[in-house]
Amino acid sequence: MSAPDPRAASPKVASATDPLLAAVRGGVRLIELGQPFFTGMPCSPNHPGFRMTLARRHGDAVRPDGGSAANEIIVTGGHVGTHIDALSHVSQNGALHGGVDAYEAQRGGAFGTHGAEHLPGLLRRGVLLDVARLHETDFLPGGYEITADDLQRAARQADVRPEPGDVVLIRTGWSRLFADPAAYLGSESGVPGVGVEAAQWLANHDVIATGADTTAYECVPPGAGHRVLPVHRLLLVESGIYIIEHLALEELSAARRAEFVFVLAPLRIVGGTGSPVRPLAAVSR
C-alpha cells in the first residue's frame, strides 16, 4: 500500500487554485492613487503640516566594519497628504457615528471608540467616477459642486454602477494643481467637490468608502475655507462611510479604468482620527 501524498492537504498546493492568486500570477499592474509625502506639501489649514528631516546621517556614527546608517524623524497630522478619515474624525451635536458620545469617547487624549486602529484594510471593487472627463475639462472650476446627476452621468459614461461595499473614487482633476499649494488649496478660488445631494446618492448605494483628488473631498466655495463641511457629517456621522482625501487619480483616468481592485491598508493608530495611506488600484495587464 503506497503512502499518502503529503502534498494533498498542503495549503500551498490548495492556494495555487485560488482565483485571486491565479490572477496575481497572471500579471497585475498597480496604479498609484496616492500623493507623495514631502515637507511643504499642500495641507488643510485645519491640520499640522508634514515635516521630515534626517535625524541621523551617514558618517555621524561609523561601525567598526565601516558601516553607517541614516534615519529620519517625521512629524505629521493624521489628515495630511493622502489619508483616510476614521469615524472619530467628525461629530454632530456632540455625537459620533452610531450616537457615541464624542466628549466621553475622547477622554484621555485618544478615542476609546471609533479610533483609527479600527479602520479596515480594504481589498474591494473600486469604481472611478470621472466627473472632469464628463465635463470634457482637465479639471473642474474652483467651487464647483458635484451633484447626484453628475455622478449618475459619469457612471453611465463609464458603464459602471456602484454596488454595496464598493469604494467610489471621484475625479475632479484638481490633483493637477498639487505642485502649487496655493492653487490646490483654493482659499480664494474655492475647490470643486461633492455636494450633499451627491453624498446622499453614494450613501444610498451603500458604499464602504469614497474619496477624491482634493484636500477636503467636498465642495469648498470661494473664500469659504473649511469652516462648514456638511458632507463629512452625512458620510462619517450619519452613514459610517469612510472618506479618503488628497488622491492622485490622473494615471487611473488616463488608463480608462473605471472598474478595478482597490487596495488600502491604514496604519493602526490607537485612538487616532485618521491615517496616512498609500492606496493602489490593481488592474490586469
Number of C-alpha atoms within 10 A of each C-alpha: 3 4 5 7 8 7 10 10 9 10 9 10 11 11 12 12 10 10 10 11 11 12 12 13 10 10 11 13 12 17 19 18 24 21 21 11 16 14 13 12 17 23 21 17 11 12 12 14 20 20 15 14 12 11 11 14 12 12 12 10 13 11 9 7 6 8 10 14 12 12 10 10 10 12 12 16 17 25 28 25 28 26 25 31 26 28 28 26 23 20 20 17 8 12 18 24 24 13 13 16 16 22 12 13 19 17 10 9 9 16 21 16 21 23 23 26 19 17 22 15 12 19 16 17 19 27 25 27 30 27 25 20 17 18 13 10 12 13 18 21 17 23 20 19 21 22 19 18 12 19 22 17 16 23 20 13 15 17 10 15 18 21 17 13 16 23 30 26 24 25 28 32 24 29 21 17 16 19 12 12 14 14 18 21 24 23 19 15 18 21 30 30 31 25 21 22 16 21 24 18 17 25 20 13 15 18 21 22 24 24 24 29 28 30 30 26 25 28 24 28 20 16 13 15 19 16 8 10 17 14 23 25 19 20 24 24 23 18 21 20 25 22 26 30 26 26 27 25 26 21 12 22 17 8 10 12 16 21 21 19 18 23 19 17 17 22 20 16 17 16 21 26 23 29 25 23 23 19 24 21 24 20 19 12 8
